[in-house]
Amino acid sequence: MTQFADFIVSHTTPSAPPACPEIGLHLAADAIALWEATEIFLERPNLPPPYWAFCWAGGQALTRYLLDNPALVAGKRVLDFAAGCGASAIAAAKLGAATVDAAEIDDLAIEAITLNAALNGVAVTTLRADVVGTLGRWDVVVAGDVCYERPMTDHIWPWLKRMAESGTLVLMADPGRAYLPKHGLTELARHTVATLLTLEDREFREVVVYRLTGAS
Ligand SMILES: C[S@@+](CC[C@H](N)C(=O)[O-])C[C@H]1O[C@@H](n2cnc3c(N)ncnc32)[C@H](O)[C@@H]1O
């Protein structure tokens, strides 16, 4: 086992998110303690939170939506963008996607996705890269909980829109984050998702699953 894998396994517990219990994941319970442990482990201060150790409200709802609508991904080339723990990628693989890529910019997330895919007995290709700008490679792109910061939203939105305009099915799920664009989205479903007080300021969040239309 690599040092990263060892760190993940020793700081998480195999468990299942409430909204998509079909998917087993290495998940943590306390974000702050894990955040501090990660900074010590990597010997780097001011890291972003350990997103990879949680299935966020958006990720839970999006994964639920895929599990309830398997035809959307069966036989398709799927990208889970900003995959975190990789729950949606794993669901797509379980549902018979032709290929599944999971893109992340966090090394620990990449390792967590690999461990989580193995836990579920499926194959997911991890892309440790900022794939924003890459076109024509996927039939379906899923992105859970990606509008939590303005710079990230500004970075990814033109690309997601362009893909939607060129015929890629772009699905996203958002629990009311401040930077979610107001236009170019069609609501597909709504889920009330149990979450952790260590991540959110409440125990439940209403999450909307959208399809990007591309129109502004
Ligand atoms: C709030 S988490 C959501 C994770 C997962 N989609 C979910 O809903 O559980 C946001 C994730 O976006 C990742 N991220 C941020 N910018 C990215 C980029 N340009 N490319 C890939 N991943 C990115 C972060 O590392 C983090 O894991």
The ligand as an SDF file (V2000), in Angstrom:
LIG
                    3D

 27 29  0  0  0  0  0  0  0  0999 V2000
  -17.0000   20.0560   -2.7840 C   0  0  0  0  0  0  0  0  0  0  0  0
  -15.9190   18.8500   -3.5050 S   0  0  0  0  0  0  0  0  0  0  0  0
  -17.1090   17.8600   -4.4060 C   0  0  0  0  0  0  0  0  0  0  0  0
  -16.6130   16.4550   -4.6240 C   0  0  0  0  0  0  0  0  0  0  0  0
  -17.6490   15.5010   -5.2380 C   0  0  0  0  0  0  0  0  0  0  0  0
  -17.9940   15.9130   -6.5900 N   0  0  0  0  0  0  0  0  0  0  0  0
  -18.8740   15.4090   -4.3640 C   0  0  0  0  0  0  0  0  0  0  0  0
  -19.9070   16.0530   -4.6950 O   0  0  0  0  0  0  0  0  0  0  0  0
  -18.8210   14.7120   -3.3380 O   0  0  0  0  0  0  0  0  0  0  0  0
  -15.1160   19.7280   -4.8310 C   0  0  0  0  0  0  0  0  0  0  0  0
  -13.9270   18.9810   -5.4560 C   0  0  0  0  0  0  0  0  0  0  0  0
  -13.4740   19.7030   -6.6020 O   0  0  0  0  0  0  0  0  0  0  0  0
  -12.1000   19.4500   -6.7680 C   0  0  0  0  0  0  0  0  0  0  0  0
  -11.5940   20.4140   -7.7490 N   0  0  0  0  0  0  0  0  0  0  0  0
  -11.4860   21.7580   -7.6400 C   0  0  0  0  0  0  0  0  0  0  0  0
  -11.0390   22.2920   -8.8000 N   0  0  0  0  0  0  0  0  0  0  0  0
  -10.8710   21.2560   -9.6700 C   0  0  0  0  0  0  0  0  0  0  0  0
  -10.4370   21.1610  -11.0450 C   0  0  0  0  0  0  0  0  0  0  0  0
  -10.0920   22.2380  -11.7470 N   0  0  0  0  0  0  0  0  0  0  0  0
  -10.3820   19.9410  -11.6120 N   0  0  0  0  0  0  0  0  0  0  0  0
  -10.7330   18.8340  -10.9040 C   0  0  0  0  0  0  0  0  0  0  0  0
  -11.1530   18.8560   -9.6140 N   0  0  0  0  0  0  0  0  0  0  0  0
  -11.2250   20.0590   -9.0090 C   0  0  0  0  0  0  0  0  0  0  0  0
  -11.5670   19.5760   -5.3530 C   0  0  0  0  0  0  0  0  0  0  0  0
  -10.2920   18.9840   -5.2090 O   0  0  0  0  0  0  0  0  0  0  0  0
  -12.6770   18.8580   -4.5690 C   0  0  0  0  0  0  0  0  0  0  0  0
  -12.3790   17.4930   -4.3670 O   0  0  0  0  0  0  0  0  0  0  0  0
  1  2  1  0
  2  3  1  0
  2 10  1  0
  3  4  1  0
  4  5  1  0
  5  6  1  0
  5  7  1  0
  7  8  2  0
  7  9  1  0
 10 11  1  0
 11 12  1  0
 11 26  1  0
 12 13  1  0
 13 14  1  0
 13 24  1  0
 14 15  1  0
 14 23  1  0
 15 16  2  0
 16 17  1  0
 17 18  1  0
 17 23  2  0
 18 19  1  0
 18 20  2  0
 20 21  1  0
 21 22  2  0
 22 23  1  0
 24 25  1  0
 24 26  1  0
 26 27  1  0
M  CHG  2   2   1   9  -1
M  END
$$$$
